Amino acid sequence: MPVDKVESMTLELIARMKAVGHPYILGSECDVLHVPEAARTIRKKVAVMLTATGSRPASKSAMPG
């Protein structure tokens, strides 16, 4: 999935969750996903999701690689 699609889907999800009074996710498949060959791409997409929600990693060292 392209990064821009990740961002648009994230923003849509946030809006829908807020509309029903549940504006957070308790977990995700990323909690168990480990694909070494795709690690950089996965991290980039997670960073896009965090940026879209207004959150940021605590520090650059919090995002390996």
CORBEL-V89226 format. One record per residue. N is the residue number from 0. PHI is phi in whole degrees, 0 to 359 (999 if undefined). PSI is psi in whole degrees, -180 to 180 (NA if undefined). OMEGA is omega as a letter, one per 40 degrees, with the letter a starting at -180 (none if undefined). Layout:
n->N phi->PHI psi->PSI omega->OMEGA
n->N phi->PHI psi->PSI omega->OMEGA
This chain:
n->0 phi->999 psi->131 omega->i
n->1 phi->295 psi->150 omega->a
n->2 phi->302 psi->-40 omega->a
n->3 phi->295 psi->-31 omega->i
n->4 phi->290 psi->-39 omega->i
n->5 phi->302 psi->-45 omega->a
n->6 phi->296 psi->-46 omega->a
n->7 phi->294 psi->-38 omega->i
n->8 phi->292 psi->-36 omega->i
n->9 phi->296 psi->-47 omega->i
n->10 phi->297 psi->-39 omega->i
n->11 phi->296 psi->-44 omega->i
n->12 phi->297 psi->-44 omega->i
n->13 phi->301 psi->-47 omega->a
n->14 phi->298 psi->-43 omega->a
n->15 phi->293 psi->-40 omega->i
n->16 phi->292 psi->-41 omega->i
n->17 phi->296 psi->-37 omega->a
n->18 phi->298 psi->-29 omega->i
n->19 phi->258 psi->8 omega->i
n->20 phi->77 psi->25 omega->a
n->21 phi->225 psi->69 omega->a
n->22 phi->276 psi->39 omega->i
n->23 phi->205 psi->161 omega->i
n->24 phi->244 psi->133 omega->a
n->25 phi->278 psi->-25 omega->a
n->26 phi->196 psi->176 omega->i
n->27 phi->207 psi->170 omega->i
n->28 phi->293 psi->-19 omega->i
n->29 phi->295 psi->-19 omega->i
n->30 phi->298 psi->-26 omega->a
n->31 phi->238 psi->-4 omega->a
n->32 phi->280 psi->129 omega->i
n->33 phi->216 psi->105 omega->i
n->34 phi->229 psi->95 omega->a
n->35 phi->309 psi->-39 omega->a
n->36 phi->292 psi->-21 omega->a
n->37 phi->250 psi->9 omega->a
n->38 phi->303 psi->-45 omega->a
n->39 phi->297 psi->-44 omega->i
n->40 phi->295 psi->-43 omega->i
n->41 phi->298 psi->-45 omega->i
n->42 phi->299 psi->-40 omega->i
n->43 phi->298 psi->-43 omega->a
n->44 phi->292 psi->-37 omega->i
n->45 phi->295 psi->-41 omega->i
n->46 phi->299 psi->-39 omega->i
n->47 phi->297 psi->-43 omega->i
n->48 phi->299 psi->-43 omega->a
n->49 phi->294 psi->-39 omega->i
n->50 phi->294 psi->-41 omega->a
n->51 phi->296 psi->-29 omega->a
n->52 phi->270 psi->-4 omega->a
n->53 phi->87 psi->3 omega->i
n->54 phi->266 psi->162 omega->i
n->55 phi->218 psi->154 omega->i
n->56 phi->300 psi->153 omega->a
n->57 phi->299 psi->-37 omega->i
n->58 phi->202 psi->168 omega->i
n->59 phi->299 psi->-33 omega->a
n->60 phi->290 psi->-16 omega->i
n->61 phi->288 psi->-19 omega->i
n->62 phi->245 psi->97 omega->a
n->63 phi->302 psi->150 omega->i
n->64 phi->79 psi->NA omega->none
